[in-house]
Amino acid sequence: YIFILYSQVLKAEHFFPWREEEQMYKLDIGWPKTPEHFTGQTFCVAVDSVHGLVYVGQRGNNVPKVLVFSEDGYFLHSWNDTVEMPHGIFVWNTAIGSSVWITDVGTGKYGHTVKQYSPEGKLMQVLGTPGNAGSSLIPLQFDQPAEIFVDETGEVYVVDGDGGMNNRLLKLSDDYKEIWLTGTNGSGIGQFKIPHSVTVDAFGRVWVADRGNKRIQVFDKVTGEWLGSWSGCFSEDGPSSVRFTADYKYLIVAQLNINRLAILAAPPVGSIGDCVMVHSVQLADETNPHLVDVDMRSGAVYVAEIGAQQVQRYVPL
């Protein structure tokens, strides 16, 4: 036993002298308590850190499309109505309650929409025309909208283009009117190929995982102006998901095809520069991390894995 331990230490020091000190997260093997509730392909996860809830969107025939767990990992309930093919999911909390936003990329009568639900699954709001793929000419006509982010003011950011005609970033007011819209299909500055995930930092910047172009692009929250892009960390695989840690010091980025979570240093205000990878978490082969979310209270990272058909939780050390 001592010999095995010693040889492992030697190995670790020889190959990964930096690994030990920089490890930032560990897998919570006890979450969830009953993984058998994952019965479809788990595409997305959202944390309600105010109420201690975790929402999971999954796809498949005759499976519940939205599963709700406690942050301790206990299954609470599920709902299914009017959700066809969930792609992205987001929880928005206000002083009077919370709601769950889902982007639906289905091609049936509920698809091509961004929808707001009560925590129990009651449909409250539909953006887009259900069942109709849009053109980039009409702001609220979506074509496979990938993800939504709602900030504390109620302003809404949508990346529209999980492989559809549209490749754009849209900002809406709290009453769902267009404030600005940017992006066309392409690889130039401010253009997108599969804008797949969106988040907003504490300093007025909007971050988009431009997956097909293997880069993250950054925009001004108020004007929509392009501020910079990161591509240096994504030569192997484009970013699939972007979320900030609770202290906004790091960006957690999922890379679906190489089964990795990259932890990147968030840049100071006024300087985007290029990315610096601080650490990475290598997941098992073929887990395919699609979208992630961060509990802004505990700092835990939840990863929706299409290949493994599960959501896993990583807790900060």
Salt bridges, closest charged atoms under 4 A:
ASP28 OD2 - ARG313 NH2 2.68
ASP48 OD2 - HIS51 ND1 2.83
GLU71 OE2 - ARG297 NH2 2.64
ASP104 OD2 - LYS115 NZ 2.76
ASP143 OD1 - HIS112 ND1 3.73
GLU147 OE2 - ARG243 NH2 3.28
ASP151 OD2 - LYS221 NZ 3.23
GLU155 OE1 - LYS171 NZ 3.29
ASP160 OD2 - ARG168 NE 2.91
ASP162 OD2 - HIS87 NE2 3.18
ASP162 OD1 - HIS196 NE2 3.65
ASP201 OD2 - ARG205 NE 2.69
ASP210 OD2 - ARG215 NE 2.75
GLU236 OE2 - ARG260 NH1 3.58
ASP293 OD1 - ARG243 NE 3.05
